Amino acid sequence: MKKLSETAPAEEKRRSASRDQGRTRIQFNSETSTRDNAFSTFSLNVSDVSFRLAEAALNKGRLPERQTVRAEEFINAMNYHDPAPGTGERLSFAWEQARDPFTHNRDLIRLSVQTGAIGRSKGKPLNLVVALDRSGSMERPDRVAIVRNALNALARKLTPDDRVSLVAFARTPRLVIDGMPGGDPECLVELVDSLMPQGGTNLEAALDLACEIAARHFRRDGVNRVILLTDGAANLGDTDPARLKRKAEAQRRRGVALDCFGVGWDGYNDALLEELSRNADGRYGFLNDPARASAVFADQLAGALRVAARDVKTQVEFNPARVRSWRQVGYEKRQLKKEDFRNNAVDAAEIGAAETGTAVYSVEVDPRGVGPIGVARVRFQNPDTGRYEERAWTLFHRPQAPALADSSPSMRLAGCAAKFAGWLGGNPWERGVRLGDLRMILAGTETVFANDRAPARLLSMIARAEMLVGAGDS
């Protein structure tokens, strides 16, 4: 392996020459002195859309737009194969530590919270409203196949006790199915196949009608969700993300969540769909491959329909006597105030059954300090009881943290995902990252997790980015 260095001026120069600098100013978490503020509080997130968008861009021979790179969604695209919760436990916790190979005197810490596998509750009937984009931009054969496969996966999850409605929209929305009982997958798919595409995309009107139908069939004892399938290319009605977000928040307060599933890569509006789902207790997914649409959609939907923990907030209290400074990687849009942690009026994300939420920190540890690194806490609402519960785990100091290259496969995977996202997004704290070194640190994880495609996909993405940087320099 080449010597890992703090700076890589030649690569940084090539990178700058080959990147679109973008027009939107991107905010990154800064390094914080622990004596000034020892608390990091945030809403835990499990989306992987940013990772999938970057993969689609790199497969097309382009670096992703920097504003679409969210480091937490790279970190959470990986399965770290941590131990599941024990019998009677709703959550399990794992953490690891390794030296940062690119930043002097900094360690990386990985924290993961995992929920247990639970069956769908018999007492939770579904009231689902699918808002399906049938505008001209959705007419492409690959997008038609993606939608068909996704809805087939949805239909097969429904029982006769469930109710499903369908709003198709283009210039105007139209109610195609109104509260149909589940249990007939072929009927739903056949109705979707009969819809003709039209011009224009009035997302505002579609959401208004979908939420009206969700309210009409509202189940106080059930799960109420609007599922949006679109490329997000809204061009009619109110297209302002802030105003659409306020509508989504209002529905969330009424007990109706909004799940957003983006379809296709070209012309995709990530900013709008990410903001809508983030503010509506919803899932955010990205479907770009017809062959995998059914599995990806089913996995994401399972988390929405089998919620294991609501309003999941994480707080790390660093010990000023041991940690000089800390910086959270990603989660910029999910930061909370210290006092929000136990404020049940402040909304946070959901985690489904058998899902894992992971965070990475860069910390400056004082080797002469005293005590542990800190304490990690998780607070959530138990959906079965409605009560809020809290867990805490001590992060004990480890004097001899291994180098990232010598750490466990899961730590290497998390560290490389975080560093690669920082490189792609132009994070100034990651200027020293070298792609070749990332590849070498990551090598072998794809064989350790042989049944998991994510490490190999990450390796391939790093290699493609490295080729593009080289091409930009020639």
Secondary structure, DSSP 4 states (H G I P E B T S, - for coil): -PPP-S--HHHHHHHHHHS---SSPPP-PPPEETTT--EEEEE-----HHHHHHHHHHHTT-PPPGGG--HHHHHTTS---PPPP-TT-SEEEEEEEEE-SSSTT-EEEEEEEEEPP-PPPTT--EEEEEEEE-BGGG-SHHHHHHHHHHHHHHHTT--TT-EEEEEEESSSEEEEEEEEESS-HHHHHHHHHTPPPBS---HHHHHHHHHHHHHHT--TTSEEEEEEEE-----SS---HHHHHHHHHHHHHTT-EEEEEEE-STT--HHHHHHHHHTTT--EEEE--HHHHHHHHHHHHHHHHSEEEEEEEEEEEE-TTTEEEEEEES-GGGEE-GGGTT-TTS--EEEETT-EEEEEEEEEE-TT--S-SEEEEEEEE-TTT--EEEEEEEE---TTPPBGGGS-HHHHHHHHHHHHHHHHHT-GGGTT--HHHHHHHHTTHHHHTTT-SHHHHHHHHHHHHHHHHHHHH-
